[in-house]
Amino acid sequence: MSKFRSQLVSSLLLVAGVLVAAPPAAGQQAGALTVVHAGWLLDRPGEEPRTEVSVIVRDGVIEAVEDGYVERSGAEVVDLRGRFVMPGFIDSHVHLSSELGAGRELDAVALNATDVVLDAARNARTTLMAGFTTVQDVGGSLAGMTALRDAIADGDVVGPRLRVSGPAVTPTGGHGDVNGFSLDVMDLLTNRFACNGPDDCRRAVRELVRGGADVIKITATGGVLSNTAAGVEQQFFDDELASIVEAARMMGRKVTAHAHGTTGVDSFLEAGGASIEHGTYLDDHSIRLFRESGAYLVPTILAGVTVAEMAEGADWMPGPVRDKSRSVGPLMLEMARRAHEGGVRIAFGTDSGVSQHGVNAREFQLLVEAGLTPMEAIHTATVAAADHVEMGDRLGTIEAGKLADLIASDSNPLDDVATLMEISFVMKDGVVYKR
């Protein structure tokens, strides 16, 4: 995206009044030398935390991690001696430009592109303040979300580091296409990245890459929230799946797939897909394919719990959506348990936008309920998620040479993972946004 487009988005946010980047905490401008004194430091999730440690940050990058409370000439000291410090969290599956609720199905015709970007910017700020310094938005407007991504990167807007897919590649009438309106309306609103046949699906992938997508997302099966009684099994043909993965690989992109039903999960993994979002009905064969390929599962348990809860009292839910929410949602917790016990690699993701933005950390509690230890749950949102979103060389741990993304809680989450719902300190790229 051009600098002009980034400045245009920032100008729109300024008009909105509250969404453009407010000045970071006093004195915490990027480029300054900062020393963070951490009472407890989980610098490498998966290993035991350290006590009484200093993190030296220069120009937004971690310069060193040293034992003891050291000082450096000219550095500002951030005193977190009474807090538990961790790498910034990564949410691999969000939808910043929307939030599920009554009237949502009319957003496509009621909101213009500016409305959508403003909503996404507000939700991005909320997400950052919850301790998530990097997110992957899988399914939003390509132009709007790439503009927001670049405006955040330029420092014009407060939000987490952002990777985007743009709209999902979907079969015509599939979960990622428009559903539930008259044929005339659907003809006007249909997803331009809906495709039919291998050649057309290659076209969709290439257009997304041309438009700036960092990752390709597809809908390999039907979905819960699409207003159609088309089930949740495979919807792409095998040759279409293979063409999508091949076209993405040739243009330097990985492919992740929304998939609930086993047929879609297995077919996509067999086609060489990199990761599965949801995976509700995976079975022993699916788990074997995950292990053999090294693909990640992004279980989004919070989304399943959310829609199951909503289905019991949401009169606005269309019948097919309510039925699928009741049948699919409650299964996702047990699915995550089976995957974990089977040795599947898990990366943290919430599907926020289905759930409320800013409560992403509830997924940690659900992961623990599914059998992960608190340390394993944190690992999914740091080391594993960093690898999953192709940023493991820059994120996921607190060590020299990595980006200075640090967060802190007031008590030890290894004792009670629920404490991660209240993050009291947020630093991204060496800039303090919450203290």
Secondary structure per residue as TSV (DSSP state, phi and psi in degrees):
chain	resnum	aa	ss	phi	psi
A	1	M	-	360.0	142.5
A	2	S	-	-72.7	157.4
A	3	K	H	-60.0	-33.8
A	4	F	H	-60.1	-44.9
A	5	R	H	-64.0	-39.9
A	6	S	H	-61.6	-42.8
A	7	Q	H	-66.4	-35.0
A	8	L	H	-63.9	-45.4
A	9	V	H	-60.3	-44.6
A	10	S	H	-61.4	-37.8
A	11	S	H	-64.3	-41.0
A	12	L	H	-60.9	-39.4
A	13	L	H	-69.5	-34.3
A	14	L	H	-62.4	-40.9
A	15	V	H	-61.3	-36.8
A	16	A	H	-66.3	-25.5
A	17	G	S	101.2	-44.0
A	18	V	S	-121.1	-5.5
A	19	L	S	-96.0	-22.3
A	20	V	B	-68.4	158.3
A	21	A	-	-57.4	114.6
A	22	A	-	-75.4	155.9
A	23	P	-	-58.3	137.1
A	24	P	-	-59.8	171.4
A	25	A	S	-52.3	146.3
A	26	A	T	-49.4	129.4
A	27	G	T	81.0	-1.0
A	28	Q	-	-103.4	53.2
A	29	Q	-	-82.7	145.0
A	30	A	T	-58.7	141.4
A	31	G	T	102.6	-19.2
A	32	A	S	-76.0	157.1
A	33	L	E	-90.4	124.7
A	34	T	E	-131.3	139.7
A	35	V	E	-118.5	122.5
A	36	V	E	-100.7	120.9
A	37	H	E	-93.7	112.5
A	38	A	E	-107.4	125.1
A	39	G	E	-66.0	-43.2
A	40	W	E	-131.7	136.4
A	41	L	E	-131.6	115.1
A	42	L	-	-93.5	78.2
A	43	D	-	-76.3	-28.5
A	44	R	S	-132.2	86.2
A	45	P	T	-51.7	131.2
A	46	G	T	112.4	-22.1
A	47	E	S	-112.1	161.2
A	48	E	-	-63.8	143.1
A	49	P	-	-67.4	156.3
A	50	R	E	-102.4	159.7
A	51	T	E	-118.6	148.5
A	52	E	E	51.4	73.1
A	53	V	E	-128.3	150.1
A	54	S	E	-114.7	135.6
A	55	V	E	-111.7	118.8
A	56	I	E	-97.4	124.9
A	57	V	E	-119.7	128.5
A	58	R	E	-135.6	130.3
A	59	D	T	54.5	37.5
A	60	G	T	79.9	3.7
A	61	V	E	-123.1	145.7
A	62	I	E	-73.1	120.2
A	63	E	E	-88.3	-37.2
A	64	A	E	-164.1	157.5
A	65	V	E	-126.5	117.6
A	66	E	E	-127.1	144.7
A	67	D	E	-67.7	146.3
A	68	G	S	85.9	170.3
A	69	Y	-	-96.5	90.0
A	70	V	-	-90.5	165.6
A	71	E	-	-130.8	153.6
A	72	R	-	-127.9	140.9
A	73	S	T	-59.0	128.1
A	74	G	T	81.4	0.3
A	75	A	-	-89.2	146.4
A	76	E	E	-84.8	135.7
A	77	V	E	-99.1	128.4
A	78	V	E	-104.5	115.3
A	79	D	E	-90.3	103.0
A	80	L	E	-119.3	36.8
A	81	R	E	-65.8	-24.5
A	82	G	E	-99.9	15.3
A	83	R	E	-128.3	166.4
A	84	F	E	-104.3	114.5
A	85	V	E	-102.7	138.2
A	86	M	E	-139.8	167.1
A	87	P	E	-65.8	150.8
A	88	G	-	-56.9	141.7
A	89	F	E	-78.8	156.4
A	90	I	E	-124.7	125.4
A	91	D	E	-107.7	114.7
A	92	S	E	-81.2	-5.7
A	93	H	E	-149.3	98.6
A	94	V	E	-133.7	165.4
A	95	H	-	-132.5	86.9
A	96	L	T	-67.4	-25.2
A	97	S	T	-89.0	4.5
A	98	S	-	-149.0	167.1
A	99	E	-	-151.9	128.4
A	100	L	-	-62.1	136.7
A	101	G	S	171.8	-179.8
A	102	A	T	-59.1	135.7
A	103	G	T	85.9	-3.4
A	104	R	G	-58.8	-35.5
A	105	E	G	-65.5	-15.9
A	106	L	G	-93.6	-4.5
A	107	D	H	-56.9	-36.7
A	108	A	H	-60.7	-27.9
A	109	V	H	-109.2	-14.0
A	110	A	H	-97.0	-26.4
A	111	L	-	-105.4	142.0
A	112	N	-	-95.9	177.1
A	113	A	H	-61.3	-34.3
A	114	T	H	-67.2	-42.4
A	115	D	H	-54.9	-44.7
A	116	V	H	-64.5	-44.5
A	117	V	H	-66.1	-38.9
A	118	L	H	-64.4	-42.2
A	119	D	H	-61.3	-43.4
A	120	A	H	-64.5	-38.5
A	121	A	H	-65.6	-41.5
A	122	R	H	-61.7	-45.0
A	123	N	H	-69.3	-30.8
A	124	A	H	-64.3	-44.7
A	125	R	H	-61.8	-44.1
A	126	T	H	-58.9	-41.3
A	127	T	H	-66.1	-43.0
A	128	L	H	-60.7	-43.5
A	129	M	H	-67.3	-17.4
A	130	A	T	-85.0	0.8
A	131	G	T	100.9	6.5
A	132	F	E	-100.4	104.9
A	133	T	E	-91.8	-9.7
A	134	T	E	-142.8	135.7
A	135	V	E	-139.8	157.8
A	136	Q	E	-116.1	115.9
A	137	D	E	-93.0	116.0
A	138	V	-	-119.0	89.9
A	139	G	S	134.9	-0.6
A	140	G	S	-83.5	-179.5
A	141	S	-	-58.1	132.1
A	142	L	H	-67.1	-48.3
A	143	A	H	-65.6	-45.5
A	144	G	H	-66.0	-43.8
A	145	M	H	-77.0	-32.0
A	146	T	H	-68.1	-35.9
A	147	A	H	-63.6	-44.1
A	148	L	H	-66.2	-42.1
A	149	R	H	-53.6	-47.3
A	150	D	H	-74.3	-34.1
A	151	A	H	-65.9	-38.2
A	152	I	H	-65.2	-44.6
A	153	A	H	-62.2	-32.9
A	154	D	T	-79.0	-7.2
A	155	G	T	84.0	9.7
A	156	D	S	-82.7	-22.3
A	157	V	B	-132.8	140.1
A	158	V	-	-81.0	124.2
A	159	G	-	178.7	172.4
A	160	P	-	-73.4	156.7
A	161	R	E	-55.2	137.4
A	162	L	E	-127.5	129.8
A	163	R	E	-113.5	142.4
A	164	V	E	-131.8	150.4
A	165	S	-	-106.8	-22.1
A	166	G	-	72.5	-170.5
A	167	P	S	-59.8	152.8
A	168	A	-	-71.6	143.0
A	169	V	B	-74.2	126.7
A	170	T	E	-144.8	150.5
A	171	P	E	-69.1	150.1
A	172	T	T	-54.3	127.3
A	173	G	T	82.9	-0.6
A	174	G	S	-78.6	-174.6
A	175	H	T	-58.9	-33.5
A	176	G	T	-87.7	-1.7
A	177	D	S	-93.5	173.6
A	178	V	-	-77.6	137.9
A	179	N	-	-139.8	157.2
A	180	G	S	89.5	3.8
A	181	F	S	-111.4	178.8
A	182	S	-	-66.7	159.8
A	183	L	H	-59.0	-39.3
A	184	D	H	-62.8	-42.6
A	185	V	H	-68.0	-42.0
A	186	M	H	-65.5	-33.0
A	187	D	H	-62.3	-35.1
A	188	L	H	-75.2	-33.9
A	189	L	H	-101.5	-2.2
A	190	T	-	-55.4	144.0
A	191	N	-	-64.6	121.6
A	192	R	T	-65.9	-14.4
A	193	F	T	-98.4	9.2
A	194	A	E	-68.4	138.5
A	195	C	E	-143.4	158.8
A	196	N	-	-141.1	118.0
A	197	G	S	90.1	153.4
A	198	P	H	-56.6	-43.1
A	199	D	H	-65.1	-43.5
A	200	D	H	-66.3	-34.8
A	201	C	H	-70.3	-34.1
A	202	R	H	-63.1	-40.8
A	203	R	H	-57.6	-44.7
A	204	A	H	-62.0	-43.5
A	205	V	H	-61.8	-45.9
A	206	R	H	-65.6	-36.7
A	207	E	H	-67.1	-36.5
A	208	L	H	-65.2	-42.9
A	209	V	H	-63.8	-42.5
A	210	R	H	-58.6	-35.3
A	211	G	T	-82.1	-2.3
A	212	G	T	106.8	12.4
A	213	A	-	-65.9	136.0
A	214	D	S	-84.6	-27.8
A	215	V	S	-146.5	152.5
A	216	I	E	-102.2	127.6
A	217	K	E	-111.4	137.1
A	218	I	E	-125.2	161.8
A	219	T	E	-106.3	96.7
A	220	A	-	-77.2	-19.1
A	221	T	B	-136.3	174.4
A	222	G	-	-63.8	168.6
A	223	G	-	-130.9	165.5
A	224	V	S	-72.4	-42.3
A	225	L	S	-94.8	4.5
A	226	S	S	-83.6	134.2
A	227	N	S	-82.0	68.7
A	228	T	S	-155.5	142.7
A	229	A	-	-91.8	61.9
A	230	A	-	-106.7	8.4
A	231	G	-	75.5	-175.5
A	232	V	S	-127.9	29.1
A	233	E	S	-101.3	-173.2
A	234	Q	B	-57.4	136.9
A	235	Q	-	-124.6	-20.2
A	236	F	S	-90.3	146.4
A	237	F	-	-74.3	157.1
A	238	D	H	-59.5	-39.7
A	239	D	H	-68.7	-29.3
A	240	E	H	-68.4	-43.6
A	241	L	H	-59.6	-45.4
A	242	A	H	-62.3	-39.0
A	243	S	H	-68.0	-36.7
A	244	I	H	-65.1	-48.6
A	245	V	H	-63.2	-41.6
A	246	E	H	-66.9	-44.3
A	247	A	H	-63.8	-40.9
A	248	A	H	-64.2	-44.4
A	249	R	H	-60.2	-41.2
A	250	M	H	-68.3	-17.6
A	251	M	T	-111.5	18.9
A	252	G	T	75.4	27.1
A	253	R	-	-123.7	148.4
A	254	K	-	-95.7	161.9
A	255	V	E	-120.9	131.0
A	256	T	E	-116.2	147.5
A	257	A	E	-125.1	124.7
A	258	H	E	-62.0	123.5
A	259	A	E	-156.3	126.6
A	260	H	-	-104.8	-57.4
A	261	G	S	-70.6	149.6
A	262	T	H	-60.6	-37.7
A	263	T	H	-60.9	-41.0
A	264	G	H	-73.0	-40.0
A	265	V	H	-58.3	-52.8
A	266	D	H	-67.2	-43.1
A	267	S	H	-62.9	-39.2
A	268	F	H	-68.5	-43.5
A	269	L	H	-63.4	-39.1
A	270	E	H	-66.3	-25.9
A	271	A	T	-80.8	-5.0
A	272	G	T	98.1	17.3
A	273	G	-	-64.0	152.7
A	274	A	S	-86.3	-29.4
A	275	S	E	-163.5	157.7
A	276	I	E	-118.5	130.7
A	277	E	E	-96.2	123.8
A	278	H	E	90.6	-80.9
A	279	G	-	70.5	29.7
A	280	T	T	-54.3	-43.2
A	281	Y	T	-102.4	18.6
A	282	L	-	-55.7	147.0
A	283	D	-	-125.3	-168.6
A	284	D	H	-61.0	-37.8
A	285	H	H	-65.4	-40.8
A	286	S	H	-60.6	-44.8
A	287	I	H	-61.6	-39.2
A	288	R	H	-64.1	-41.1
A	289	L	H	-63.8	-40.1
A	290	F	H	-57.8	-49.1
A	291	R	H	-65.1	-42.0
A	292	E	H	-66.7	-36.8
A	293	S	H	-90.1	-20.2
A	294	G	T	76.8	11.5
A	295	A	-	-65.6	152.2
A	296	Y	E	-93.1	148.5
A	297	L	E	-107.3	129.5
A	298	V	E	-110.0	96.0
A	299	P	-	-75.3	-22.5
A	300	T	-	46.0	49.5
A	301	I	H	-60.3	-36.6
A	302	L	H	-58.3	-37.2
A	303	A	H	-63.9	-43.2
A	304	G	H	-62.8	-44.2
A	305	V	H	-63.4	-41.2
A	306	T	H	-63.2	-49.5
A	307	V	H	-69.6	-32.2
A	308	A	H	-65.4	-40.3
A	309	E	H	-66.1	-44.2
A	310	M	H	-63.0	-37.3
A	311	A	H	-62.0	-21.1
A	312	E	T	-83.7	-10.9
A	313	G	T	-144.7	3.3
A	314	A	-	-95.8	98.4
A	315	D	T	-66.2	-21.8
A	316	W	T	-76.7	-13.3
A	317	M	S	-69.7	126.2
A	318	P	-	-60.6	154.7
A	319	G	H	-52.8	-50.8
A	320	P	H	-60.8	-35.9
A	321	V	H	-68.2	-43.6
A	322	R	H	-63.5	-42.2
A	323	D	H	-63.5	-44.7
A	324	K	H	-69.6	-35.6
A	325	S	H	-61.1	-41.1
A	326	R	H	-70.3	-33.6
A	327	S	H	-89.7	-35.9
A	328	V	H	-90.6	-45.1
A	329	G	G	-51.2	-49.0
A	330	P	G	-68.1	-11.6
A	331	L	G	-84.8	-14.1
A	332	M	H	-73.2	-29.5
A	333	L	H	-65.2	-46.9
A	334	E	H	-66.8	-35.0
A	335	M	H	-58.4	-45.3
A	336	A	H	-63.7	-36.9
A	337	R	H	-62.0	-46.9
A	338	R	H	-62.7	-41.0
A	339	A	H	-64.4	-44.6
A	340	H	H	-62.6	-47.3
A	341	E	H	-63.7	-28.2
A	342	G	T	-85.6	0.4
A	343	G	T	83.0	20.4
A	344	V	-	-74.3	139.1
A	345	R	E	-73.6	126.8
A	346	I	E	-114.7	129.7
A	347	A	-	-113.3	140.1
A	348	F	-	-67.3	133.8
A	349	G	-	-164.2	143.4
A	350	T	-	-114.8	-23.9
A	351	D	-	66.1	30.2
A	352	S	B	-55.0	139.3
A	353	G	T	114.5	-35.6
A	354	V	T	-77.8	-54.7
A	355	S	B	-84.5	171.1
A	356	Q	-	-69.8	139.1
A	357	H	T	-67.1	139.4
A	358	G	T	99.5	-13.3
A	359	V	-	-106.0	23.9
A	360	N	T	-51.5	-34.8
A	361	A	T	-68.0	-10.7
A	362	R	H	-62.0	-25.7
A	363	E	H	-59.3	-32.8
A	364	F	H	-59.1	-44.6
A	365	Q	H	-63.9	-38.3
A	366	L	H	-70.2	-36.2
A	367	L	H	-62.9	-41.3
A	368	V	H	-65.2	-39.7
A	369	E	H	-62.8	-28.4
A	370	A	T	-81.7	-0.8
A	371	G	T	114.6	-6.6
A	372	L	-	-75.7	150.2
A	373	T	-	-76.7	161.2
A	374	P	H	-54.7	-38.6
A	375	M	H	-64.1	-43.5
A	376	E	H	-63.5	-38.6
A	377	A	H	-63.3	-44.7
A	378	I	H	-64.5	-37.1
A	379	H	H	-58.5	-37.2
A	380	T	H	-63.9	-28.5
A	381	A	T	-97.9	3.6
A	382	T	T	-128.0	-87.8
A	383	V	H	-60.0	-50.4
A	384	A	H	-67.4	-46.6
A	385	A	H	-65.0	-36.9
A	386	A	H	-61.1	-42.2
A	387	D	H	-65.5	-42.6
A	388	H	H	-60.9	-41.1
A	389	V	T	-92.2	16.6
A	390	E	T	64.0	36.8
A	391	M	-	-131.9	25.9
A	392	G	T	-64.3	-21.3
A	393	D	T	-79.8	-11.4
A	394	R	T	-121.7	-19.7
A	395	L	S	-135.8	172.9
A	396	G	S	102.0	-26.7
A	397	T	S	-137.0	166.3
A	398	I	-	-108.5	98.3
A	399	E	-	-153.7	162.0
A	400	A	T	-56.5	134.9
A	401	G	T	95.4	-12.5
A	402	K	S	-94.6	161.5
A	403	L	B	-64.6	144.1
A	404	A	-	-83.9	75.9
A	405	D	-	-107.4	106.9
A	406	L	E	-129.6	139.2
A	407	I	E	-131.2	164.6
A	408	A	E	-146.6	146.5
A	409	S	E	-116.8	162.5
A	410	D	S	-83.3	-11.5
A	411	S	S	-142.6	174.0
A	412	N	-	-80.3	113.1
A	413	P	T	-71.5	-14.3
A	414	L	T	-72.2	-19.3
A	415	D	T	-88.7	-37.9
A	416	D	-	-149.8	104.1
A	417	V	G	-66.1	-16.8
A	418	A	G	-64.0	-20.5
A	419	T	G	-63.6	-17.7
A	420	L	G	-71.4	-8.3
A	421	M	G	-71.9	-15.6
A	422	E	S	-125.0	84.9
A	423	I	E	-87.2	126.0
A	424	S	E	-102.0	-8.9
A	425	F	E	-145.2	134.4
A	426	V	E	-137.0	123.2
A	427	M	E	-123.2	132.1
A	428	K	E	-130.8	128.5
A	429	D	T	55.6	34.0
A	430	G	T	81.3	-1.0
A	431	V	E	-103.6	129.1
A	432	V	E	-85.4	122.9
A	433	Y	E	-106.8	-19.3
A	434	K	E	-147.4	129.9
A	435	R	-	-139.4	360.0
